[in-house]
């Protein structure tokens, strides 16, 4: 996994990049959703804001998730991107992580969008693979 942080951070910082997170509830029922707020921190954790949605409910029951980050669209087999395997470490519904996420989202998307965020989630990145494995 050496060196992946900079490459992922670069793609995540690009306008127009795509990000999809997959979660599953306690019974294994899957959900996938598009997210624009994730950011990779200096310590290698991933932080994102979530509204009152299936992804948040699933993470409360099952902390494991996968996040696909793709440089842009259209997406094809040569599109640069990564699969990040995650474990939720903290779901903050009223503290400093939520406040920081809301402030960042307010600066980029406006205060009305930021108010829809119900939790700031901190993830450990447990594994990273390229979007398409080399042959």
N, C-alpha and C positions, 0 to 999 in steps of 0.2 A: 504493500500500500504506500510505500515511500513516494513522495512527490504528488500524490493525488490531490492534496488540499489546494494547492495553487491552481491546478487545472480546473477543479470543480468551482473554486471561488471565482475564477475568471468567467466561466460560463454562467454562473448564477448572477453575476453582476451585469450581464449584457441585456440591453433592452430587447424585448421580443423573444427572450428565451422561454421555453416551455418547461413546466414542472408538474408532474403527476405523482400523487402519493396514494399508495394502496395500503389499506388496513383491513383487519378482520375482527369481528366481535368474538366473544367467548366461545360461541358455537362454530366459528370458522366461516361465517357468512361474510364474503368479501365486499369491499367498497373501493372505488378509485375516484379521485377528484383532482381537479386542477387547482394549483396554489401558486400565488405570486409573491408571497411574503417570506419564504425561507431565506435564511442567511447563514453562512458558515462563520463561526466565531474564531477568534484567535486561538482558542484552546481545542479547536477541532470538533466542537459540538455544533449541532444544527439547531437553530431557534426559528420558530415560526408562530404566527398568530392563527387561531382558528375561531370561527364563529360557532354558533350552536348548530352543529352538523353531525352527520353520521361518523365522520372521521374522528371527531372529538369524543363522541360516545364510544366508538370502538376502542380508542386508545385508553379510555378509562377502564375498559374490561381486559384489553390485551395490548401491552405496550409495544409490541413488534410492528414494524411497518417497513415499506420499501418506498423510496423516492427516486423517480426517474427525472433527471435534468437533461434537457436537450437544448443545444445551442440555438436553434431556430426552426422555422418551418419553410418549406415543406420538409417533412421528416422522411428520410430514406435510409438505406443500409450504410451509407457513408456519412451520415449526419453525426458530428461529434456529440458525445453525451456520456453520462455515467449512471449507473444504478447504485444507489446508496442504501445499505441495509441499516435500519435504525431500531433503537430501543428508547422509548420515552422514559426519561429520568425524572422529569418534573412537569406537572400540569398546573400552572399558576393561574388561578381564576380571580385573584385580587391583589397580587403583590407586584414587586419590581419588574419581573419578567414581562407580565402583562402590560404594565405601564410603558416599558421601553418599546415593546412591539407596537403598541398603539401610537406612540409618538412617531416611530419610523413610518408607519403606514399613513398617518395623518400628513406627514411631510410629502409623501409620494402620491397618495390617492385622495387626500382630503379628510377632514374631521368626521364627516358622515360615514365614510367607509370604516375609519378607525373605530368608531363607536359600535360597529357590528362585531368586532372581535371580542370574544368571550373568554379566551384563554391564551396565554403564552406558553408554548410547549418547548422544553429543552430535550433534545435527543442526543444520545451517544451514537456515533457512527460506528457500527460493528463490522462493517465490511463495505468494500467498494469494488465494482467491476465496470469495465467499459460497457456502453450501451449494447454494442454488438461484439461478442467474443471473437478474437482473431481466429482464423482457420488454421 
